[in-house]
Amino acid sequence: MRHEIFAAARQIAGDVRLSENDLDVALAGNARLVAKLLDARREAGLPARTGQAAVDRALQAVRHTAEARSSLLEMHAELARLDLREMAVGDLTECPDGFITGHLRAVPSQAA
């Protein structure tokens, strides 16, 4: 079970990083699009109202992408709170009340 938990955790961690990077790229692209819309209107000498509906939609895309990024980061934090490293070393049950661990000591090898 331990091997499977570590393998799944590694795969998910890689997927989370890829998704975070993808959302950063999308957010930056959406922000550049807003800037280009504003620059194009200004350079063309058009009134500020021209294309405002398109600018509003582009800003909405920025907001939605930013919200998706925040949700993904929250999901990442939730996964981190699972502390899979601790869970992966043994069974998932709690130790019984009064359970006391013994002392470990090194013993000589019995090599033939």
MOPAC internal coordinates of N, CA, C and O (Angstrom, degrees):
PM7 1SCF
backbone

  N    0.0000 0     0.00 0     0.00 0    0    0    0
  C    1.4550 1     0.00 0     0.00 0    1    0    0
  C    1.5255 1   110.32 1     0.00 0    2    1    0
  O    1.2310 1   120.41 1   140.58 1    3    2    1
  N    1.3306 1   116.82 1   -39.42 1    3    2    1
  C    1.4583 1   121.06 1  -177.23 1    5    3    2
  C    1.5239 1   111.18 1   -57.25 1    6    5    3
  O    1.2310 1   120.39 1   134.20 1    7    6    5
  N    1.3337 1   116.86 1   -45.80 1    7    6    5
  C    1.4708 1   121.27 1  -179.31 1    9    7    6
  C    1.5333 1   110.85 1   -60.51 1   10    9    7
  O    1.2310 1   120.54 1   137.34 1   11   10    9
  N    1.3186 1   116.57 1   -42.66 1   11   10    9
  C    1.4596 1   120.77 1  -178.84 1   13   11   10
  C    1.5276 1   111.64 1   -65.33 1   14   13   11
  O    1.2310 1   120.64 1   141.18 1   15   14   13
  N    1.3362 1   116.39 1   -38.82 1   15   14   13
  C    1.4671 1   120.70 1   178.74 1   17   15   14
  C    1.5170 1   110.09 1   -64.02 1   18   17   15
  O    1.2310 1   120.48 1   133.49 1   19   18   17
  N    1.3490 1   116.69 1   -46.51 1   19   18   17
  C    1.4686 1   119.94 1   179.82 1   21   19   18
  C    1.5280 1   111.06 1   -63.77 1   22   21   19
  O    1.2310 1   119.97 1   138.21 1   23   22   21
  N    1.3307 1   117.66 1   -41.79 1   23   22   21
  C    1.4654 1   121.12 1  -179.63 1   25   23   22
  C    1.5260 1   110.46 1   -63.18 1   26   25   23
  O    1.2310 1   120.26 1   135.15 1   27   26   25
  N    1.3209 1   117.11 1   -44.85 1   27   26   25
  C    1.4711 1   120.04 1   178.97 1   29   27   26
  C    1.5145 1   110.89 1   -65.22 1   30   29   27
  O    1.2310 1   120.17 1   138.80 1   31   30   29
  N    1.3269 1   117.28 1   -41.20 1   31   30   29
  C    1.4693 1   120.60 1   179.96 1   33   31   30
  C    1.5242 1   111.06 1   -63.20 1   34   33   31
  O    1.2310 1   120.40 1   138.14 1   35   34   33
  N    1.3349 1   116.83 1   -41.86 1   35   34   33
  C    1.4723 1   119.89 1   178.45 1   37   35   34
  C    1.5199 1   111.29 1   -63.30 1   38   37   35
  O    1.2310 1   120.57 1   136.36 1   39   38   37
  N    1.3211 1   116.51 1   -43.64 1   39   38   37
  C    1.4641 1   120.46 1  -179.58 1   41   39   38
  C    1.5343 1   110.86 1   -64.09 1   42   41   39
  O    1.2310 1   120.73 1   134.79 1   43   42   41
  N    1.3200 1   116.22 1   -45.21 1   43   42   41
  C    1.4635 1   120.27 1   179.24 1   45   43   42
  C    1.5227 1   110.64 1   -63.80 1   46   45   43
  O    1.2310 1   120.05 1   137.82 1   47   46   45
  N    1.3279 1   117.50 1   -42.18 1   47   46   45
  C    1.4707 1   120.83 1   178.99 1   49   47   46
  C    1.5237 1   110.48 1   -58.98 1   50   49   47
  O    1.2310 1   120.30 1   137.35 1   51   50   49
  N    1.3257 1   117.04 1   -42.65 1   51   50   49
  C    1.4665 1   120.21 1   177.41 1   53   51   50
  C    1.5205 1   112.06 1   -64.02 1   54   53   51
  O    1.2310 1   120.55 1   137.39 1   55   54   53
  N    1.3231 1   116.55 1   -42.61 1   55   54   53
  C    1.4639 1   120.94 1   178.88 1   57   55   54
  C    1.5268 1   111.57 1   -64.61 1   58   57   55
  O    1.2310 1   120.44 1   141.26 1   59   58   57
  N    1.3330 1   116.77 1   -38.74 1   59   58   57
  C    1.4661 1   120.51 1   178.87 1   61   59   58
  C    1.5212 1   109.69 1   -63.15 1   62   61   59
  O    1.2310 1   120.27 1   134.52 1   63   62   61
  N    1.3391 1   117.08 1   -45.48 1   63   62   61
  C    1.4759 1   120.11 1   178.81 1   65   63   62
  C    1.5198 1   111.14 1   -60.54 1   66   65   63
  O    1.2310 1   120.16 1   137.51 1   67   66   65
  N    1.3367 1   117.30 1   -42.49 1   67   66   65
  C    1.4656 1   120.37 1   178.39 1   69   67   66
  C    1.5285 1   111.04 1   -61.73 1   70   69   67
  O    1.2310 1   120.49 1   136.08 1   71   70   69
  N    1.3201 1   116.68 1   -43.92 1   71   70   69
  C    1.4736 1   120.30 1   179.76 1   73   71   70
  C    1.5254 1   111.11 1   -64.56 1   74   73   71
  O    1.2310 1   120.36 1   139.02 1   75   74   73
  N    1.3317 1   116.91 1   -40.98 1   75   74   73
  C    1.4639 1   119.82 1   177.88 1   77   75   74
  C    1.5239 1   110.62 1   -61.56 1   78   77   75
  O    1.2310 1   120.74 1   136.10 1   79   78   77
  N    1.3292 1   116.18 1   -43.90 1   79   78   77
  C    1.4650 1   119.43 1   178.17 1   81   79   78
  C    1.5178 1   111.66 1   -64.17 1   82   81   79
  O    1.2310 1   120.30 1   137.67 1   83   82   81
  N    1.3364 1   117.02 1   -42.33 1   83   82   81
  C    1.4667 1   120.81 1   179.42 1   85   83   82
  C    1.5264 1   111.18 1   -60.48 1   86   85   83
  O    1.2310 1   120.64 1   137.94 1   87   86   85
  N    1.3319 1   116.38 1   -42.06 1   87   86   85
  C    1.4688 1   119.10 1   179.61 1   89   87   86
  C    1.5210 1   111.56 1   -68.76 1   90   89   87
  O    1.2310 1   119.97 1   144.97 1   91   90   89
  N    1.3267 1   117.65 1   -35.03 1   91   90   89
  C    1.4710 1   119.72 1   175.27 1   93   91   90
  C    1.5215 1   110.67 1   -62.05 1   94   93   91
  O    1.2310 1   120.58 1   136.70 1   95   94   93
  N    1.3333 1   116.49 1   -43.30 1   95   94   93
  C    1.4653 1   120.84 1   178.80 1   97   95   94
  C    1.5315 1   109.97 1   -63.56 1   98   97   95
  O    1.2310 1   120.23 1   135.52 1   99   98   97
  N    1.3217 1   117.17 1   -44.48 1   99   98   97
  C    1.4630 1   120.95 1   179.58 1  101   99   98
  C    1.5228 1   111.58 1   -63.30 1  102  101   99
  O    1.2310 1   120.53 1   136.11 1  103  102  101
  N    1.3239 1   116.59 1   -43.89 1  103  102  101
  C    1.4641 1   120.33 1  -179.62 1  105  103  102
  C    1.5231 1   110.76 1   -63.47 1  106  105  103
  O    1.2310 1   120.51 1   135.44 1  107  106  105
  N    1.3171 1   116.63 1   -44.56 1  107  106  105
  C    1.4696 1   120.08 1   178.53 1  109  107  106
  C    1.5311 1   110.57 1   -63.30 1  110  109  107
  O    1.2310 1   120.26 1   139.76 1  111  110  109
  N    1.3204 1   117.11 1   -40.24 1  111  110  109
  C    1.4719 1   120.68 1   178.28 1  113  111  110
  C    1.5189 1   112.20 1   -64.32 1  114  113  111
  O    1.2310 1   120.61 1   138.23 1  115  114  113
  N    1.3251 1   116.44 1   -41.77 1  115  114  113
  C    1.4611 1   119.86 1   178.09 1  117  115  114
  C    1.5254 1   111.39 1   -64.77 1  118  117  115
  O    1.2310 1   120.45 1   140.77 1  119  118  117
  N    1.3165 1   116.74 1   -39.23 1  119  118  117
  C    1.4698 1   120.59 1   178.49 1  121  119  118
  C    1.5284 1   110.53 1   -65.93 1  122  121  119
  O    1.2310 1   120.59 1   139.20 1  123  122  121
  N    1.3435 1   116.48 1   -40.80 1  123  122  121
  C    1.4726 1   119.01 1   176.94 1  125  123  122
  C    1.5259 1   111.04 1   -63.19 1  126  125  123
  O    1.2310 1   120.50 1   142.70 1  127  126  125
  N    1.3148 1   116.64 1   -37.30 1  127  126  125
  C    1.4606 1   120.37 1   178.81 1  129  127  126
  C    1.5281 1   110.80 1   -61.85 1  130  129  127
  O    1.2310 1   120.41 1   135.97 1  131  130  129
  N    1.3203 1   116.83 1   -44.03 1  131  130  129
  C    1.4719 1   119.98 1   177.34 1  133  131  130
  C    1.5279 1   109.71 1   -58.99 1  134  133  131
  O    1.2310 1   120.29 1   133.75 1  135  134  133
  N    1.3120 1   117.04 1   -46.25 1  135  134  133
  C    1.4680 1   121.14 1  -179.79 1  137  135  134
  C    1.5235 1   110.91 1   -61.03 1  138  137  135
  O    1.2310 1   120.19 1   138.38 1  139  138  137
  N    1.3230 1   117.24 1   -41.62 1  139  138  137
  C    1.4756 1   120.60 1   179.69 1  141  139  138
  C    1.5205 1   111.63 1   -65.51 1  142  141  139
  O    1.2310 1   120.52 1   139.36 1  143  142  141
  N    1.3310 1   116.62 1   -40.64 1  143  142  141
  C    1.4710 1   119.60 1   177.52 1  145  143  142
  C    1.5307 1   110.78 1   -60.27 1  146  145  143
  O    1.2310 1   120.84 1   135.51 1  147  146  145
  N    1.3157 1   116.00 1   -44.49 1  147  146  145
  C    1.4672 1   120.23 1  -179.22 1  149  147  146
  C    1.5307 1   111.23 1   -67.90 1  150  149  147
  O    1.2310 1   120.54 1   137.13 1  151  150  149
  N    1.3183 1   116.58 1   -42.87 1  151  150  149
  C    1.4653 1   120.32 1   179.35 1  153  151  150
  C    1.5275 1   111.20 1   -64.16 1  154  153  151
  O    1.2310 1   120.13 1   137.61 1  155  154  153
  N    1.3307 1   117.36 1   -42.39 1  155  154  153
  C    1.4690 1   121.17 1  -178.91 1  157  155  154
  C    1.5169 1   110.76 1   -63.16 1  158  157  155
  O    1.2310 1   119.66 1   138.24 1  159  158  157
  N    1.3132 1   118.26 1   -41.76 1  159  158  157
  C    1.4589 1   121.27 1   178.88 1  161  159  158
  C    1.5203 1   110.48 1   -63.41 1  162  161  159
  O    1.2310 1   121.09 1   134.84 1  163  162  161
  N    1.3219 1   115.53 1   -45.16 1  163  162  161
  C    1.4641 1   120.51 1  -178.45 1  165  163  162
  C    1.5280 1   110.85 1   -65.79 1  166  165  163
  O    1.2310 1   120.00 1   134.28 1  167  166  165
  N    1.3396 1   117.60 1   -45.72 1  167  166  165
  C    1.4651 1   121.91 1  -179.02 1  169  167  166
  C    1.5208 1   111.92 1   -64.31 1  170  169  167
  O    1.2310 1   120.48 1   148.76 1  171  170  169
  N    1.3233 1   116.69 1   -31.24 1  171  170  169
  C    1.4731 1   120.26 1   178.45 1  173  171  170
  C    1.5157 1   111.60 1   -79.85 1  174  173  171
  O    1.2310 1   120.00 1   172.57 1  175  174  173
  N    1.3178 1   117.60 1    -7.43 1  175  174  173
  C    1.4591 1   120.84 1   179.71 1  177  175  174
  C    1.5121 1   113.47 1    71.00 1  178  177  175
  O    1.2310 1   120.30 1  -153.97 1  179  178  177
  N    1.3162 1   117.02 1    26.03 1  179  178  177
  C    1.4580 1   121.18 1  -178.71 1  181  179  178
  C    1.5250 1   109.79 1   -86.95 1  182  181  179
  O    1.2310 1   120.44 1   -23.84 1  183  182  181
  N    1.3203 1   116.77 1   156.16 1  183  182  181
  C    1.4611 1   120.12 1   178.09 1  185  183  182
  C    1.5331 1   110.96 1   -62.25 1  186  185  183
  O    1.2310 1   121.02 1   -26.94 1  187  186  185
  N    1.3183 1   115.66 1   153.06 1  187  186  185
  C    1.4617 1   121.58 1  -177.14 1  189  187  186
  C    1.5265 1   112.57 1   -58.58 1  190  189  187
  O    1.2310 1   120.61 1   150.47 1  191  190  189
  N    1.3254 1   116.45 1   -29.53 1  191  190  189
  C    1.4677 1   119.60 1   179.94 1  193  191  190
  C    1.5187 1   113.48 1   -70.61 1  194  193  191
  O    1.2310 1   120.39 1   158.32 1  195  194  193
  N    1.2998 1   116.86 1   -21.68 1  195  194  193
  C    1.4689 1   120.66 1  -177.45 1  197  195  194
  C    1.5268 1   109.75 1   -64.93 1  198  197  195
  O    1.2310 1   120.96 1   -55.64 1  199  198  197
  N    1.3014 1   115.77 1   124.36 1  199  198  197
  C    1.4568 1   121.26 1   178.10 1  201  199  198
  C    1.5233 1   115.04 1    77.03 1  202  201  199
  O    1.2310 1   120.52 1  -169.14 1  203  202  201
  N    1.3423 1   116.62 1    10.86 1  203  202  201
  C    1.4610 1   119.02 1  -177.32 1  205  203  202
  C    1.5264 1   112.43 1   -60.16 1  206  205  203
  O    1.2310 1   120.22 1   142.69 1  207  206  205
  N    1.3291 1   117.18 1   -37.31 1  207  206  205
  C    1.4724 1   120.05 1   179.18 1  209  207  206
  C    1.5327 1   110.19 1   -62.18 1  210  209  207
  O    1.2310 1   120.43 1   140.21 1  211  210  209
  N    1.3257 1   116.79 1   -39.79 1  211  210  209
  C    1.4685 1   120.21 1   178.26 1  213  211  210
  C    1.5246 1   110.54 1   -67.02 1  214  213  211
  O    1.2310 1   119.96 1   139.26 1  215  214  213
  N    1.3297 1   117.69 1   -40.74 1  215  214  213
  C    1.4616 1   121.57 1   177.64 1  217  215  214
  C    1.5314 1   109.71 1   -62.42 1  218  217  215
  O    1.2310 1   120.51 1   136.65 1  219  218  217
  N    1.3202 1   116.63 1   -43.35 1  219  218  217
  C    1.4683 1   120.24 1   177.98 1  221  219  218
  C    1.5276 1   111.43 1   -58.60 1  222  221  219
  O    1.2310 1   120.41 1   136.87 1  223  222  221
  N    1.3259 1   116.81 1   -43.13 1  223  222  221
  C    1.4737 1   120.56 1   179.44 1  225  223  222
  C    1.5268 1   110.82 1   -66.54 1  226  225  223
  O    1.2310 1   120.22 1   140.20 1  227  226  225
  N    1.3171 1   117.19 1   -39.80 1  227  226  225
  C    1.4629 1   120.40 1   178.37 1  229  227  226
  C    1.5291 1   110.41 1   -65.13 1  230  229  227
  O    1.2310 1   120.42 1   140.36 1  231  230  229
  N    1.3264 1   116.80 1   -39.64 1  231  230  229
  C    1.4643 1   120.34 1   176.64 1  233  231  230
  C    1.5275 1   111.02 1   -65.54 1  234  233  231
  O    1.2310 1   120.93 1   143.75 1  235  234  233
  N    1.3281 1   115.82 1   -36.25 1  235  234  233
  C    1.4648 1   120.17 1   176.56 1  237  235  234
  C    1.5371 1   109.76 1   -62.93 1  238  237  235
  O    1.2310 1   120.39 1   139.94 1  239  238  237
  N    1.3263 1   116.87 1   -40.06 1  239  238  237
  C    1.4636 1   120.79 1   177.28 1  241  239  238
  C    1.5299 1   110.38 1   -62.51 1  242  241  239
  O    1.2310 1   120.41 1   140.08 1  243  242  241
  N    1.3347 1   116.82 1   -39.92 1  243  242  241
  C    1.4678 1   120.74 1   177.14 1  245  243  242
  C    1.5290 1   109.26 1   -61.38 1  246  245  243
  O    1.2310 1   120.24 1   132.59 1  247  246  245
  N    1.3223 1   117.15 1   -47.41 1  247  246  245
  C    1.4716 1   120.66 1  -179.20 1  249  247  246
  C    1.5242 1   111.58 1   -60.94 1  250  249  247
  O    1.2310 1   120.69 1   135.25 1  251  250  249
  N    1.3361 1   116.28 1   -44.75 1  251  250  249
  C    1.4694 1   119.71 1  -179.41 1  253  251  250
  C    1.5308 1   111.09 1   -64.96 1  254  253  251
  O    1.2310 1   120.50 1   139.60 1  255  254  253
  N    1.3079 1   116.65 1   -40.40 1  255  254  253
  C    1.4642 1   119.70 1   178.93 1  257  255  254
  C    1.5266 1   110.11 1   -66.30 1  258  257  255
  O    1.2310 1   120.23 1   140.04 1  259  258  257
  N    1.3291 1   117.17 1   -39.96 1  259  258  257
  C    1.4686 1   121.14 1   177.75 1  261  259  258
  C    1.5300 1   110.27 1   -63.93 1  262  261  259
  O    1.2310 1   119.97 1   141.12 1  263  262  261
  N    1.3271 1   117.66 1   -38.88 1  263  262  261
  C    1.4663 1   120.96 1   177.74 1  265  263  262
  C    1.5270 1   110.54 1   -66.58 1  266  265  263
  O    1.2310 1   120.44 1   139.80 1  267  266  265
  N    1.3239 1   116.77 1   -40.20 1  267  266  265
  C    1.4676 1   120.16 1   178.25 1  269  267  266
  C    1.5243 1   110.00 1   -63.73 1  270  269  267
  O    1.2310 1   120.37 1   139.97 1  271  270  269
  N    1.3257 1   116.90 1   -40.03 1  271  270  269
  C    1.4648 1   121.02 1   178.24 1  273  271  270
  C    1.5324 1   110.38 1   -62.82 1  274  273  271
  O    1.2310 1   120.69 1   135.46 1  275  274  273
  N    1.3241 1   116.28 1   -44.54 1  275  274  273
  C    1.4698 1   120.05 1   178.55 1  277  275  274
  C    1.5284 1   110.99 1   -62.09 1  278  277  275
  O    1.2310 1   120.08 1   137.78 1  279  278  277
  N    1.3147 1   117.45 1   -42.22 1  279  278  277
  C    1.4689 1   121.18 1   178.56 1  281  279  278
  C    1.5207 1   111.07 1   -61.81 1  282  281  279
  O    1.2310 1   120.48 1   138.20 1  283  282  281
  N    1.3276 1   116.69 1   -41.80 1  283  282  281
  C    1.4546 1   120.27 1   179.31 1  285  283  282
  C    1.5240 1   110.96 1   -65.10 1  286  285  283
  O    1.2310 1   120.32 1   139.78 1  287  286  285
  N    1.3271 1   117.00 1   -40.22 1  287  286  285
  C    1.4629 1   119.97 1   177.93 1  289  287  286
  C    1.5290 1   111.26 1   -65.60 1  290  289  287
  O    1.2310 1   120.32 1   143.52 1  291  290  289
  N    1.3260 1   117.00 1   -36.48 1  291  290  289
  C    1.4658 1   120.53 1   176.25 1  293  291  290
  C    1.5282 1   110.48 1   -66.03 1  294  293  291
  O    1.2310 1   120.55 1   139.65 1  295  294  293
  N    1.3315 1   116.55 1   -40.35 1  295  294  293
  C    1.4593 1   121.01 1   177.21 1  297  295  294
  C    1.5274 1   109.70 1   -62.50 1  298  297  295
  O    1.2310 1   120.08 1   138.84 1  299  298  297
  N    1.3176 1   117.45 1   -41.16 1  299  298  297
  C    1.4593 1   122.80 1   178.13 1  301  299  298
  C    1.5388 1   109.82 1   -59.49 1  302  301  299
  O    1.2310 1   120.72 1   136.19 1  303  302  301
  N    1.3107 1   116.23 1   -43.81 1  303  302  301
  C    1.4679 1   120.35 1   178.69 1  305  303  302
  C    1.5324 1   110.95 1   -65.17 1  306  305  303
  O    1.2310 1   120.22 1   141.23 1  307  306  305
  N    1.3289 1   117.19 1   -38.77 1  307  306  305
  C    1.4746 1   120.68 1   177.50 1  309  307  306
  C    1.5232 1   110.69 1   -61.60 1  310  309  307
  O    1.2310 1   120.32 1   136.40 1  311  310  309
  N    1.3220 1   116.99 1   -43.60 1  311  310  309
  C    1.4617 1   120.23 1   178.44 1  313  311  310
  C    1.5244 1   111.26 1   -63.97 1  314  313  311
  O    1.2310 1   120.65 1   140.85 1  315  314  313
  N    1.3297 1   116.35 1   -39.15 1  315  314  313
  C    1.4674 1   120.03 1   179.58 1  317  315  314
  C    1.5258 1   110.49 1   -63.14 1  318  317  315
  O    1.2310 1   120.25 1   145.66 1  319  318  317
  N    1.3258 1   117.13 1   -34.34 1  319  318  317
  C    1.4654 1   120.53 1  -179.99 1  321  319  318
  C    1.5301 1   112.53 1   -68.41 1  322  321  319
  O    1.2310 1   120.13 1   162.39 1  323  322  321
  N    1.3259 1   117.36 1   -17.61 1  323  322  321
  C    1.4689 1   119.93 1   178.04 1  325  323  322
  C    1.5205 1   111.44 1   -68.30 1  326  325  323
  O    1.2310 1   120.12 1   156.54 1  327  326  325
  N    1.3247 1   117.37 1   -23.46 1  327  326  325
  C    1.4632 1   123.56 1   179.75 1  329  327  326
  C    1.5183 1   110.42 1    48.14 1  330  329  327
  O    1.2310 1   120.80 1  -116.89 1  331  330  329
  N    1.3134 1   116.08 1    63.11 1  331  330  329
  C    1.4600 1   121.65 1  -177.77 1  333  331  330
  C    1.5209 1   113.06 1   -61.72 1  334  333  331
  O    1.2310 1   119.94 1   154.22 1  335  334  333
  N    1.3215 1   117.72 1   -25.78 1  335  334  333
  C    1.4654 1   119.11 1   177.98 1  337  335  334
  C    1.5152 1   110.33 1   -60.17 1  338  337  335
  O    1.2310 1   120.59 1   138.63 1  339  338  337
  N    1.3389 1   116.47 1   -41.37 1  339  338  337
  C    1.4642 1   119.97 1  -179.53 1  341  339  338
  C    1.5171 1   110.67 1   -70.56 1  342  341  339
  O    1.2310 1   120.15 1   137.70 1  343  342  341
  N    1.3177 1   117.32 1   -42.30 1  343  342  341
  C    1.4590 1   120.76 1  -176.74 1  345  343  342
  C    1.5192 1   111.61 1   -69.81 1  346  345  343
  O    1.2310 1   119.72 1   154.40 1  347  346  345
  N    1.3025 1   118.14 1   -25.60 1  347  346  345
  C    1.4510 1   120.77 1  -172.27 1  349  347  346
  C    1.5253 1   113.53 1   -80.45 1  350  349  347
  O    1.2310 1   118.80 1   173.28 1  351  350  349
  N    1.3076 1   119.89 1    -6.72 1  351  350  349
  C    1.4545 1   120.24 1  -176.23 1  353  351  350
  C    1.5262 1   114.05 1   -91.12 1  354  353  351
  O    1.2310 1   119.19 1   171.86 1  355  354  353
  N    1.2846 1   119.15 1    -8.14 1  355  354  353
  C    1.4585 1   120.10 1   179.94 1  357  355  354
  C    1.5037 1   110.42 1  -164.32 1  358  357  355
  O    1.2310 1   121.26 1    17.09 1  359  358  357
  N    1.3325 1   115.19 1  -162.91 1  359  358  357
  C    1.4579 1   117.12 1   178.76 1  361  359  358
  C    1.5217 1   109.50 1   -75.10 1  362  361  359
  O    1.2310 1   120.98 1    -8.56 1  363  362  361
  N    1.3072 1   115.74 1   171.44 1  363  362  361
  C    1.4556 1   120.83 1  -173.76 1  365  363  362
  C    1.5223 1   112.94 1   -96.66 1  366  365  363
  O    1.2310 1   120.09 1  -169.39 1  367  366  365
  N    1.3225 1   117.44 1    10.61 1  367  366  365
  C    1.4599 1   120.14 1  -179.59 1  369  367  366
  C    1.5192 1   110.29 1   -89.85 1  370  369  367
  O    1.2310 1   121.05 1   -24.42 1  371  370  369
  N    1.3017 1   115.60 1   155.58 1  371  370  369
  C    1.4662 1   121.04 1   177.75 1  373  371  370
  C    1.5242 1   109.18 1   -77.15 1  374  373  371
  O    1.2310 1   120.42 1   -26.07 1  375  374  373
  N    1.3311 1   116.80 1   153.93 1  375  374  373
  C    1.4611 1   121.21 1   174.64 1  377  375  374
  C    1.5259 1   108.39 1   -70.43 1  378  377  375
  O    1.2310 1   119.98 1   -35.70 1  379  378  377
  N    1.3299 1   117.64 1   144.30 1  379  378  377
  C    1.4675 1   119.47 1   178.90 1  381  379  378
  C    1.5296 1   110.64 1   -66.66 1  382  381  379
  O    1.2310 1   121.03 1   -24.88 1  383  382  381
  N    1.3353 1   115.63 1   155.12 1  383  382  381
  C    1.4630 1   120.29 1   176.67 1  385  383  382
  C    1.5243 1   109.57 1   -57.25 1  386  385  383
  O    1.2310 1   121.06 1   -39.65 1  387  386  385
  N    1.3204 1   115.57 1   140.35 1  387  386  385
  C    1.4536 1   120.23 1   177.11 1  389  387  386
  C    1.5165 1   113.87 1    78.68 1  390  389  387
  O    1.2310 1   119.92 1  -175.67 1  391  390  389
  N    1.3185 1   117.75 1     4.33 1  391  390  389
  C    1.4633 1   120.51 1  -179.75 1  393  391  390
  C    1.5223 1   108.92 1   -69.45 1  394  393  391
  O    1.2310 1   120.86 1   -55.20 1  395  394  393
  N    1.3268 1   115.96 1   124.80 1  395  394  393
  C    1.4649 1   121.26 1  -179.13 1  397  395  394
  C    1.5200 1   107.44 1  -122.78 1  398  397  395
  O    1.2310 1   121.26 1   -49.34 1  399  398  397
  N    1.3144 1   115.19 1   130.66 1  399  398  397
  C    1.4572 1   118.28 1   179.07 1  401  399  398
  C    1.5130 1   109.42 1   -82.97 1  402  401  399
  O    1.2310 1   120.71 1   -33.38 1  403  402  401
  N    1.3252 1   116.24 1   146.62 1  403  402  401
  C    1.4609 1   121.66 1   176.93 1  405  403  402
  C    1.5231 1   109.96 1   -81.25 1  406  405  403
  O    1.2310 1   121.31 1    -5.11 1  407  406  405
  N    1.3083 1   115.11 1   174.89 1  407  406  405
  C    1.4656 1   120.24 1   178.74 1  409  407  406
  C    1.5212 1   108.71 1   -88.41 1  410  409  407
  O    1.2310 1   120.81 1   -42.18 1  411  410  409
  N    1.2926 1   116.05 1   137.82 1  411  410  409
  C    1.4542 1   121.24 1   177.61 1  413  411  410
  C    1.5259 1   108.47 1   -93.55 1  414  413  411
  O    1.2310 1   120.79 1   -34.58 1  415  414  413
  N    1.3242 1   116.09 1   145.42 1  415  414  413
  C    1.4579 1   118.89 1   175.68 1  417  415  414
  C    1.5297 1   108.28 1  -144.90 1  418  417  415
  O    1.2310 1   121.12 1   -25.98 1  419  418  417
  N    1.3115 1   115.47 1   154.02 1  419  418  417
  C    1.4561 1   120.90 1   178.26 1  421  419  418
  C    1.5229 1   108.71 1   -77.34 1  422  421  419
  O    1.2310 1   120.60 1   -38.62 1  423  422  421
  N    1.3101 1   116.46 1   141.38 1  423  422  421
  C    1.4565 1   121.04 1   176.48 1  425  423  422
  C    1.5191 1   108.30 1  -121.71 1  426  425  423
  O    1.2310 1   120.33 1   -30.70 1  427  426  425
  N    1.3184 1   116.97 1   149.30 1  427  426  425
  C    1.4552 1   118.48 1   179.80 1  429  427  426
  C    1.5192 1   112.13 1   -65.73 1  430  429  427
  O    1.2310 1   121.70 1   -30.80 1  431  430  429
  N    1.3195 1   114.35 1   149.20 1  431  430  429
  C    1.4650 1   120.44 1   178.94 1  433  431  430
  C    1.5228 1   108.95 1   -69.26 1  434  433  431
  O    1.2310 1   120.29 1   -31.22 1  435  434  433
  N    1.3098 1   117.05 1   148.78 1  435  434  433
  C    1.4629 1   121.03 1   178.15 1  437  435  434
  C    1.5160 1   109.73 1  -111.57 1  438  437  435
  O    1.2310 1   121.34 1  -137.85 1  439  438  437
  N    1.3236 1   115.05 1    42.15 1  439  438  437
  C    1.4572 1   120.30 1   179.93 1  441  439  438
  C    1.5265 1   109.94 1   -63.70 1  442  441  439
  O    1.2310 1   120.71 1   -37.89 1  443  442  441
  N    1.3057 1   116.24 1   142.11 1  443  442  441
  C    1.4795 1   120.42 1  -177.02 1  445  443  442
  C    1.4954 1   111.30 1   -85.05 1  446  445  443
  O    1.2310 1   120.10 1   180.00 1  447  446  445

